[in-house]
Amino acid sequence: MLGDMMNQMQEMQEQMQKQLAAQSFTAEAGGDAVTVTCSGAREITNVKINPELLDPEDAEGLEDLIVVAANRALAKAVEYEQGQAGSMMNNMLPGGLGGLFGG
Protein backbone atom coordinates (compact mmCIF):
# COMPACT_ATOMS: atom_id res chain seq x y z
CA MET A 1 0.00 0.00 0.00
CA LEU A 2 2.79 2.41 0.90
CA GLY A 3 4.58 1.60 -2.35
CA ASP A 4 1.43 2.33 -4.34
CA MET A 5 0.98 5.63 -2.53
CA MET A 6 4.61 6.59 -3.20
CA ASN A 7 4.21 5.75 -6.90
CA GLN A 8 1.01 7.78 -7.02
CA MET A 9 2.76 10.73 -5.35
CA GLN A 10 5.65 10.55 -7.81
CA GLU A 11 3.27 10.43 -10.78
CA MET A 12 1.27 13.35 -9.44
CA GLN A 13 4.44 15.35 -8.82
CA GLU A 14 5.65 14.71 -12.37
CA GLN A 15 2.24 15.72 -13.72
CA MET A 16 2.31 18.88 -11.60
CA GLN A 17 5.79 19.80 -12.89
CA LYS A 18 4.58 19.48 -16.49
CA GLN A 19 1.50 21.55 -15.68
CA LEU A 20 3.61 24.22 -13.96
CA ALA A 21 6.00 24.46 -16.91
CA ALA A 22 3.01 25.07 -19.19
CA GLN A 23 1.69 27.96 -17.08
CA SER A 24 2.66 31.56 -17.69
CA PHE A 25 2.69 34.43 -15.17
CA THR A 26 3.15 38.08 -16.04
CA ALA A 27 3.77 41.09 -13.83
CA GLU A 28 4.67 44.70 -14.44
CA ALA A 29 6.43 47.52 -12.70
CA GLY A 30 6.61 51.24 -13.28
CA GLY A 31 3.12 51.54 -14.74
CA ASP A 32 3.79 49.04 -17.55
CA ALA A 33 7.28 50.39 -18.19
CA VAL A 34 8.63 46.87 -17.61
CA THR A 35 6.74 43.62 -18.00
CA VAL A 36 8.24 40.24 -17.07
CA THR A 37 6.79 36.83 -17.84
CA CYS A 38 7.86 33.59 -16.22
CA SER A 39 6.75 29.99 -16.39
CA GLY A 40 5.34 28.04 -13.47
CA ALA A 41 8.74 26.34 -13.35
CA ARG A 42 10.06 29.78 -12.30
CA GLU A 43 12.01 30.48 -15.46
CA ILE A 44 11.91 34.00 -16.89
CA THR A 45 10.56 33.63 -20.43
CA ASN A 46 10.16 37.25 -21.54
CA VAL A 47 11.10 40.79 -20.55
CA LYS A 48 9.33 43.66 -22.29
CA ILE A 49 10.51 47.25 -21.88
CA ASN A 50 8.42 50.21 -22.99
CA PRO A 51 11.01 52.88 -23.87
CA GLU A 52 8.35 55.59 -23.96
CA LEU A 53 7.85 55.23 -20.20
CA LEU A 54 11.54 55.26 -19.24
CA ASP A 55 14.23 57.84 -18.80
CA PRO A 56 17.08 56.74 -21.11
CA GLU A 57 19.58 58.30 -18.71
CA ASP A 58 18.38 56.21 -15.73
CA ALA A 59 19.82 52.72 -16.21
CA GLU A 60 19.65 52.02 -12.47
CA GLY A 61 15.94 52.83 -12.44
CA LEU A 62 15.37 50.37 -15.31
CA GLU A 63 17.33 47.69 -13.49
CA ASP A 64 15.19 48.21 -10.38
CA LEU A 65 11.98 47.95 -12.40
CA ILE A 66 13.15 44.68 -13.98
CA VAL A 67 13.91 43.22 -10.56
CA VAL A 68 10.53 44.30 -9.16
CA ALA A 69 8.56 42.94 -12.13
CA ALA A 70 10.52 39.67 -12.11
CA ASN A 71 9.94 39.16 -8.39
CA ARG A 72 6.22 39.84 -8.82
CA ALA A 73 5.91 37.33 -11.67
CA LEU A 74 7.87 34.71 -9.73
CA ALA A 75 5.68 35.29 -6.66
CA LYS A 76 2.59 34.57 -8.79
CA ALA A 77 4.19 31.32 -9.96
CA VAL A 78 4.98 30.28 -6.38
CA GLU A 79 1.45 31.08 -5.23
CA TYR A 80 -0.01 29.01 -8.06
CA GLU A 81 2.33 26.10 -7.28
CA GLN A 82 1.37 26.15 -3.61
CA GLY A 83 -2.30 26.03 -4.54
CA GLN A 84 -1.70 23.10 -6.88
CA ALA A 85 0.32 21.23 -4.24
CA GLY A 86 -2.47 21.73 -1.71
CA SER A 87 -5.02 20.40 -4.19
CA MET A 88 -2.79 17.42 -4.92
CA MET A 89 -2.56 16.57 -1.21
CA ASN A 90 -6.32 16.95 -0.77
CA ASN A 91 -6.93 14.52 -3.63
CA MET A 92 -4.58 11.93 -2.14
CA LEU A 93 -5.90 11.91 1.41
CA PRO A 94 -8.95 9.93 2.46
CA GLY A 95 -12.25 11.79 2.93
CA GLY A 96 -12.17 14.65 5.39
CA LEU A 97 -8.42 14.72 5.96
CA GLY A 98 -7.72 16.88 2.91
CA GLY A 99 -9.00 19.94 4.81
CA LEU A 100 -5.93 19.76 7.01
CA PHE A 101 -3.92 21.25 4.15
CA GLY A 102 -6.10 24.24 3.49
CA GLY A 103 -8.13 22.74 0.67
N, C-alpha and C positions, 0 to 999 in steps of 0.2 A: 504494500500500500504506500509506504513512504517513497519507494522508488518510482511508483507511478506519479505521485504528487511532485516529486523532484523533476521528472521528465515533463510534466505538464507545466511547471513553473518555467523551465528552460524554454519550452516552446512558446509560452506566452511572452517571455522576455524578448525572445528573438522577433516575434511578431510586433511587439511594442517598438523595438528599435527600428524596424522597417517602417512602421507607421510614423514614428518621430522624424525619420529622415525625409519622409515625404511631405511633412508639414512645413509651412513657411510663416515666419513672424516678422513683421515690419514695425519699426518705430522711427520717430523723427525727433529732431532737436532744432532749436533756433527758428521755430515757426516754419517748418518745412525747408529750412536751409540745407539740412543734411538728413537723409533718410538711409537707414541701414536695414537690410533684410538678412535673416539667418534661418537656418533649418532647425528642425526640432532636435537634431543631433548636435546643436550648438556650434555650427560652422557658419561663419559669415559668408553669404552668397552674393551680396550686392551692396554697394555703397553709391548713393546718388547725391551729388552736390549741385545745388542751385546757385550758380555764380551771381545771379541777380540779387540774391539776399545776403551776400557776403562782402566784406571789405577785403579787397585783394591784398591789402597791406597787413592784414591781421592773420598770419599763418597760425599763431598760437590759438586764436579764437576758433579757427576751423578745426584744429586738432582736438580742442575741448569738445566741440559739438559732435565730432565723430565718436569720441569716447562715450559721451552721454547717450547718443542714439544707439550705439552698439550695446551698451549695458542695458538699455531699455528693451531692445529686441531680444537679447539673451534672457532677460528676466521673464519675458512672456513665454519663451520656450521652456524654461524651468517650471513655471507655473503650470503649463499645459502637461508637461511630463509628470509632475506630481499628481495632477488630477487623474491622468491615465493609470499611474501606478496604484492609486487608491482604488480605482474601479477594478483593476486587475485583481487586487487582493479581495475585494468584496465578492467578486465572481468565484473565487477559489474557495472561500470559507463557507462552511455549512450555514444554513438558514439562521438569520439573526446575528451571527457573529461578525458579519461584514460591517455593521454599524460601528464597530470598535475602531475602524480606520477612517472614519469621517465620511463614509459613503452614503 
